[in-house]
Amino acid sequence: ATLQLSVGSELLRVIKSRATATLYKFDPQELSNMMWALATMVITPGARLETEIKLRSTLLVQHFEAQGIANIMWAFVIMRVNPGASFAIAASERSMRVMRDMNHQNVANLLWAIAALSWEGHLWSPQVWDGLAKRGLELELQRDFSIPELCQLHQVFLSCDMVPAIKEGLPASVIRLREKIGTCALDIFRTNPTKPSDLQAKVAAALRAEFPAVTFGEETVEHATGYSIDITFEGSVEGGETEEKWAIEVDGPHHFLDGGSAPNGSTILKRRQLVHMGYKLVSIPYWEWIEIRAVPETLREYLRRKLGA
């Protein structure tokens, strides 16, 4: 995972099988390291290993260090694994105990994770939010947060505005942290470089060919959230009076777990935040495009169906 190398399916199967058989021996560091590696490579553990991970995590949660608790929570969200209420309660309590040991990355990872979970109704206590924000303020005095950390924190601040359950009980410390670094985080998020894929260019070209009267934008930076949207347009592809805003996301393999069809936690969070901003969101996954691109009539029908034409 650190070297960003792909793992063959057979090797991955053997690793998962061995991990499942020996997970009862894993200590907290080994467990969090494995979870971090799986999430970094956007790989799901599979049903058997996931069950063992949940059991072992709940058993060891009171022994995790600061980095371990932050990494495993981040990994659960990326892999869309629900560890259960017992683990969440214990992890919240453990976070408070190791708060003073958290570094910049730990604070950003854990805040991002609990903000993402809040969209699904899994709410962590205001005390944890307060502790993390206060720790973030202390750390910010030592050095600035890094670019990836600021991008994470910007998504956290967006969630604070968008999720009523967070917004209603938001501690003053979170507001102070946002006042301190929020503008910088938004600027960094807006200007964080993105590289359009070949797939995106092909989809955009096909859309323009099918709907020549529509003005499509590419890599449009949404002003309020700072998100870069692959393809945008306003109105209706059929004409008519409408003020709808459309966001078309051309999703390659890295948006999905195991390169399959289930979107990972980061992709889900972006979708939710764009929909909250009033966009009609359309996802064009890479595997659908592969299936229909070779047949012109099928491609036309696909595009028109996606855009409600």
N, C-alpha and C positions, 0 to 999 in steps of 0.2 A: 504493500500500500504506500509506503514512504517513497519507493522508487517509481510509483505510478506505472507499474507493469501489470499487464493483464494476466489473469490466471486461467489456464485451460479448464474446461468443464470436468475432465476426469480427475485432475489434481484437486480441484475445488470439492468434488464429491468425496474424495478420500480425506481431505482436511476436515470437512464437516462431520463425516462419520467418526473420525478419530476424536474430534472435539466433543461430540455428543457422548462418546464412551468414557471420556476422561474428565468431563467438566466438573465432576464432583471433587476433583483434586485442585481445581483452579483457585488461586488466591485472588483477592480483590484487584491487584495490579494486573494480573494475567487476564482476568475477565474483562476489565475495562480496555486493555490493549486489544484483545480480540474483537470487542464490539467496535472500537474505533476503526480497526482495519476493515471490518466488514462494511461499515457505513461509509468510509472513505472510498472504497471501491464500489459502493452502491450495490451491495450484494445482500440478499435476504438470507437469514440463517436456515430457512426451511422449517417445517412444522415440528419435527422431533427436537432439533437443536434449539429452536425458539422456546419450546416448553422447558427444556433444561436450563436455558439462560434465565428465564423468569424465576424459576425456583432458586437457582444459585444466587441470582442478584438479590432476591428478597432475603435470603439467608445471610448474605455478606454485607448488606447495605450499611450497617452500622460500623463497618471497618474500612469503608472507602475513604481515601484521602481526597483533598479538594479537587485535584485533577481527575481522579477516578470518577467522582460523582458527576462532575461537569461533562466528561467525555461520554459516560454511559447514557446520560439523559439526552445529550445531543444525538447519539447513535440511535436510541430508541425512536426519536422523532424522524430522523432521516429514513430509517428502515420501516417506519410506520408500525412499530411493535408496541402494543399496549401492555406494559408490565404489570398492570393491576393496581387497585386502590391501596393495598397493603404496602406495596413497594413505594408508591408515590408519597404516602404519609411518612414512611420511614426515611425516604430520601430527602424530603423537605426538612425533617428534623436533623438529619445528618448534615445537610447543607449549612444550617445555622451553626453547628458545632465547629465546622472547618472553615467558616467564612473568612477568618483572618489569614488563612493560608492561601486564599485564592489569588491568582495572578490575573493579568488583563484578559488572557485567552479564556480562562476558566469562567470569569464573570460574563464575558460576551457569549460564550457557548451556553451557559446555564440560563441566562436571561432569554436568549433566542429560543431555547428549547421550551421554557415554561410559557413564553409568549405564543409560540406555535400551538402548544397544547391547549391554550385557553380558547382557541377557535373551536375546539371540539368539546368544550365544557369541562375540561380537566383543569381546575383552577388551583394554583398554589396560594398559600396564605400571604396576606399583605406583609407579614413579618419577613418572609423570604425576599420578596420584592424590595422591601426597605433595606434589608441587610446587603443585598447585592448592589443596590444603587449607592449606598453609603460606601461600600468597598470600592466601587467604581470611581467614586469621587476622590477617595484617598489615593488610588492607583494613578489617576489622571494627573495628580500633583507630582508624581515621580517621573512619568514619561507619558507621551501621547499614546492613545490606542492605535494599533496598526490599521492599515487600510481594510483588510478582511474583517477585523473586529468592529471597525466603525460601520461597515456595511451591515453586519449582523445587528448592531445596536440600532441602526436606522430602521430596520424591519421591526425591531422591538418597539420603538417609539410609534411607528405606524399602528401596530396592534393596540397600543395603549389608547389611541384615538378611536379605533374601529370596534373594539370588543367592549360592549357596555359593562360587562362584569369586571373588567380590569379598570376601565375608566372611572367607574363609580367609587372604587375604593383605592384609587392610586395614591400611594404614599408621597409626601412632600419631597422626599429624597429623590424619587424617580423624576419628578418635575425639575428638581435642581440639576440632576445629571443631564437631562435633556436641554436645559437652558445653557449648560456648560459646553456640551459637545454636539447638540442636535443639529445646528446649522452646518457645522463642519461635516458631520456624518451624512447629511443630505447632499452636500456639494460633492463629497467623495463618491457617494452612491450614484449620483447623476453622471459623473464623469468617468466612472469605472469602465475601462475599455471593454467593448464587446466585439466579437468578430462574426459577422454573418456567415452562415454555413452555405455550402453549395446547394443543399436541399432547400434552404430558405429562398435563395435566388430563383430556383426552379419553380417553387410554389408561387412566388410573387409574379414571375413571368406568366405563368398559367392563369393567374387571377386577372391580370391586365388583358390577356388575350380573350378571356371569356366575358369580362365586364369592362369593355373599353371606355364606357362613359364614367366610370368610377375612378376617383383619384385615390390611389393607394400610397400610403407612406411606409417607409421601411426604417427600422431602428429608430422609431419615434420615442423620444424621451418624454414620458408622462410627467408634467411639471410638478404636480402636487406630491407624488410619491417618489419620483426619481427613477421609476422603472423604465428600462428600455424595452419597448414592445416590438416584436419582430415585424409585424405588418398591421397597419391601422387604416381605417377609413370611417367616415361619418355618413349617416343617412341610411339609404337602402340601395342594394344593388339593382333593384327593380325601379328605382326612381321614387317619386312620391314624397310627401311631406313627412319627415321624421327627423328627430334630433338624436337618434341612437348613435352611440360611440361603439365601435367594434375593435376588439383586440384579437388578432390572429397570432397564435403562438405555434411556430413550427418546431415540434419537439423531437429532437434526436435521441439516440440511445441513452445519453447521460442524464436525461430527465426521468428515466424509469429504472426501477429496481431490477437487477439482473439483466438489464437491456431488454426487458419484457414489456408488458402492457400496464403495469401498476406504477403510477407516478410516485416519485420519492417525496419525502417531506418538504424539501426546499421548493419543488415545483408546486406542490399543493398550497404552500403558504403564499407564493406569488399569485396563483390563480385566485385565491380567496381575497387577497388585498385588491387586486384589479377589479374583481366583481363588485366589491364594496364601493369602489370609486365610480361605479355606474357603467362599466364596460360590459358589452355582450361579448363573452369570451368564447373563442373557437380554438380548439386544439387540433392541429393536424399532425398526428403521430407518424413517425418515420415508417412504421410497418404498414400503415394504411396506404401511404403514398407509394410504397414499393409494389403493393398489390394492384393498384389501379392505374399507375402512370403509363403503362404500355398501350392502353386501349383508349383512344381519343374520346369516344362516346361515353365510356365509363368514367373517365376523368371529368368530363363536363357535368355529368349527373352528380358526381361526388362533390364538386365545388359548389354547385347550385344547392345541393341538399345541405351542405355545411353552413351556407350563408342564408338559408331560409328562402331561397328563390323559387 
